[in-house]
């Protein structure tokens, strides 16, 4: 598919300097790492099930996504490092949940957008 491009060269918007200033304040590498965490299908499954259930132990996550406890733990650790999930320990059992409502919203928006793209 050919991407449409401008046929003339030159800045047309008075907003360019303001937008360049705003862009300089964006921590693009940090935000990019966040989206990379979402980009892995297994991690997305984990996040999705955590939108459906308030919290789940590692064993339950592993059973639901069809992977070993070690694999589930690996993905949960990545999500924890990105600030997408949090955990609490009760005896020998570790329970994970979404870190905050923003994570739930990101998952729900991504799913809604994906559904809309099916029709395109």
Phi, psi and omega in degrees: 000132178280133180271127178298140179227159176295145179265352176238158179248130179151148180284124183259344188251135175287346183277353184305311180300320179296318180291326176295321177296316179298319180296324179296337180272350180285129175270075186301319179299320180294314180293323178298319177299322178300312181290331174296324177298322177288334188289338180282125183303321180293317179295324177296321176299317179299312180299319181298312181296331177285343171283336182272331183234136184304313177206154180219146175280163183302318181299318179293318177302313181301314180296318182294316183273354176076035179231170178289164175300322180297316179293317178299316179299319179301312181291322177296323178297317177299316179294324177295315180298331179270001178075023181266333177230163174227169180220163171220147181250132177234099186066239180263002183257134178251126179252135178247148175213168177295145183295320178197179183296332179300321180296315177302316180296319178300315179297312182296319179294318179298318179294317179297317179296318179299318178296321179296325182288341177298327185277350185277000000 
